[in-house]
Amino acid sequence: MPQFQIQAPFEPKGDQPKAIAQLTEYLNAGNRYQTLLGATGTGKTHTLARVIDKIGKPTLLLAHNKTLAAQLCNELREFFPNNAVEYFISYYDYYQPEAYIPVTDTYIAKTSSINEEIDMLRHSATRSLFERKDVIVVASISCIYGLGIPSEYLKASIPLRVGEEINLRGVIRDLVSVQYSRNDLEMGRGKFRVKGDVLEIGPAYEDRIIRVEFFGDEIDAIRYIDPVTGSTLQSLEGVNVYPARHFVTPEDRLKEACEAIEQELKDQLEVLEKEGKLLEAQRL
């Protein structure tokens, strides 16, 4: 059982000890539905933190909206500074779906704006769920939407270990296949660069840079590097580099999907042409 390390400057008071004991007992008994009632400022978050500490399992907390989720996440990070408290909400600042108005023959293209910091926090939550058990994810309702297949995401990760014999070109190909892009001038999330036998990766899930030093076809050292100063933050024996995007599709499945789309397009064009809908066929 993972050990959550709660740090609170105060002990439960009033009705809190009773609520903590009952919630913990009912959860351990398999009771899925419980309600904790309390007015604003009565310590509901503290009570939940104590229950999480006693249960010792990875926890998902859903909030009504992004603002409440952020507030709850910050409070729980104060209670669990040594554990992984992650924030997972929709990364869109703005989203306009594509649309077509037949009356005016107007096509409106899809437009969107992605918040890069929130995207990083989403990837951080995903990474923590794969690598740790002491995880609390605070999310909005957007967490229910699919992000692809978890097993494929994990399978696409790139394990790197000190002393491992591996070709630098092979690592570069693997990075490109999981949607990292090469940029030798400007580093950032989802990018990498190569300088001689040194590979630097900007992981999608944090601000630090991963520096991998090669000696021939062997990994000589792996370090976390400060992206501003270039100084070493931490030396590592190994690291897993996760994909730059949540949607990861294997090459064989991608090929099958493209063939199916092309066949469906061909069939639909034949239907439209038979019905004399040449304009619609041209749009496709």
N, C-alpha and C positions, 0 to 999 in steps of 0.2 A: 504494500500500500504506500503510495507517495506521501511524503511528509510536507504538508503545508506549514509554513512557519509564520503564524500570525503575530503581528507586533501592534499592540494597542496600549496606549498610556492609561487605560482604565479597564476595570473589570465589569462584567454584566451586572446591572442593577435592576431593581423593581421586578417587573414581570419577565425580563429578558432571560434569566436562568431557566425558568419554567418553559418558556417558548423554545429555547435552544434544545433543551432536553427532549421535549415532545416532538419537535421537528426531526431531530436526529433519530429518535426511536422509530417514528413512523416511516422515515426514509429507509432505514435498515430493514424494516419489516416489509418493504416493497410497496408501500402506499404511494402511488404516483401523484395524487392530487391533494394538495394542502394549501391553506390560505393563511398568510400572516397579516393581521390587521394592526394598524397603528397610524396615528396622526403624524403630520410632518414634524420632524425633529425628535421623534421618540426612539431613534436608534435601530431602525429596521435593517439598515445596511450592516451595522455592527453585528446584529443578530445573525444575519445571513453569513457574514464572514466567519463567525464562530461555528456555525453549522457546517460550512465548507471545510473548515479546519478539522472538525471531528469526523466527518464522512471520509475525507481524504481521497476523493475521486475527481477526475477532470470535470469541470462544471461549465455549463452554458447558461448565461443569464440574458434574457430578452428584455429590452426596454421599448417603450412606446415610440420613441423617435431618436434621432441622432444626438440631440442635446442632452436628453436624459441618459442615454448610453454613455456619452462622454463624461458626464458628472459621476455616474456610478463607477465607471472604469477608473477615474482618478482617485475616488475614495478607496476602492479596493486595492489599488497600487500602494496606497499608504498603509493598508493593513497587511499586505503581502509583498514587501519590497524585495524579497529573495526568491519569489516565485514568478511564473510567467502569467501576467495579467494582460490579456490582449484585447484589442478593439477591432471589431469587424462590422462595418456598415457599408452601405452603397458608396462607391467611389465617384459617382457622377455629381458634378456641380450643376450640370445642365444637361438635359436629354430631350431631344425632339425626334420622335419616330418619323420614319418616312411615310408619306401620304400621297394620294393621287385624287384630284378633283376632276371627275369625268366631264362635268358641265363646261368647265373652262379649259379642259385638256391641260391641267397644271400638275406637274410633278414636283413634290417638295422632298428634297433629299434629307436623309437622316443627319442630324448634327448633334454633337455631344461634347462635353468638356469633362475630362477626367482629372480628379484631384490626385496628384502624384504621391503626396504624403499619406493619404488614406489608402491608396493602392499598396504602398509599402507596408502599412500596418496590417492590411488583409493578408499579405504574403507572410508577414511575421507570425500571424496567428496560425496560418497553415503549417509553417515550419515547426512551430512549437508543438502542435498536435502530433506531428510525426516523431519528434525527438524527445519529448518530455511527457511526464504523467502529471506533474504539478501545474496544470494549466487551468486558468479561468478565462473564458472568452465572453466578453460583454458585447452583445450584438443588437442591431435593430432587426426588424422583420425581414430585411433583405437577405439575411443569412439562409433563408429557406430555399432560395433560388439555386439551381444547379450550377456547379463550377467545373463540370467535367467529371471524369472518373478518378477517384482518389488513388486507386492502384496504378493507373497509368501515369499520374503525376509523380508518384513515388518512384516508379520504375524509370522515369525520365531523369531523375536526379543523377548528378555526376559525383561519385565518391572519389576523393583525392586523399592519399595517405603519404606521409613522409617515408622515403625508401622504396616506394612503389615504382616499378619499371613501366613507364607509359610514355608514348610519343607525344610531343607538344602539339604537333599537327592534328593528331587524333583528338586531343582535348579541345582544340579550336573547333574542329568539326562537330564535336558533341555540343559545345556551347551554342553554335549556330543552329543546331537541330532543335534546341530547346528555347529558341527565340531570343538569344542574346545577339547583339550586333557589335561589330568591331568598330572602335573609334580610337585611334591612336593619339588624338589631340585633346579630346574632352572626355573625362570619365564621368560616369553617373550610373544610376540604377539601370540594370538590364544591358550594360555595355561592358566591353573588355578591351584591353590593349596588350600588345606584345612589344617588349623591348629586349632584343637579344634572346637570352634564355630565361627571361622573367615575364610571367603572365600575371596581369592584374585584372581582377574581376570585380565589377560593381554589382553585388547580389541584389535581387529584387526586394529583399525582405529587411534590409538594414542599410545604414549610412556608411558603415565601415567598408574599406576595400580589402579584398582577399588577394594577397600577393603570393604567388606560387613560383618558387625558384627551382629551375631545372639544372642538373649537371648531366649533360648528354640526354639519355632517355630515362633518367631517374629523377624523381622529385627530391630535391635536396632540403628544402625548407618551405613551410607554409606559415604565413603571418597575417594578422589583422593589422591594417595600416590606416592611420588617420588620413582622410582624404584631403585635408588642407595642408598639414605640416609634413606629411609623408613619414612621420615617426612610427615606430613599431608600437602597437598597443598590446599585442598578445601573440605569443608563439604557439603554434598548434601542431599536434601530431597527425591530425586529419580533419577533413571538413567535407560536408555534403553540399554541393551547389544545386539548388533547386531551380526549376524552370522560371523564366522571366515572366511567363503568363500562366494563369490558372488553367486555361484551355490548352491541353496538350493532346495531340492526336498522332498515333503511330502512323508511320509511312504507309503500311499496307491498308489500314482503315481509311486513310485519307484518299488513297488511290481508288478504293471501292466507292467512296462517297462521290468523288468526281465523276466516275463512270456512271453512277446512278443518276446524278444530276444531268449529265449530258443526254442520257437516254430519255429522262423525263422531259427535258427541253424539246427533244426531237418529236416525242409523242404529242406534246402540247401544241407545237407549231403545226403539225399535221391537222389537228382538230380545228385550230383557228382558221387555217387556210381553207379547209372544207366548208366552214361556216361563212366564208367570205369576209372574215375579220382581219383584213390585211394590216390595218393600222396597229391593232393589238399584237399581231404576229411580229411586226417590225419592232415594237417596243421590247418584246422579249429578246 
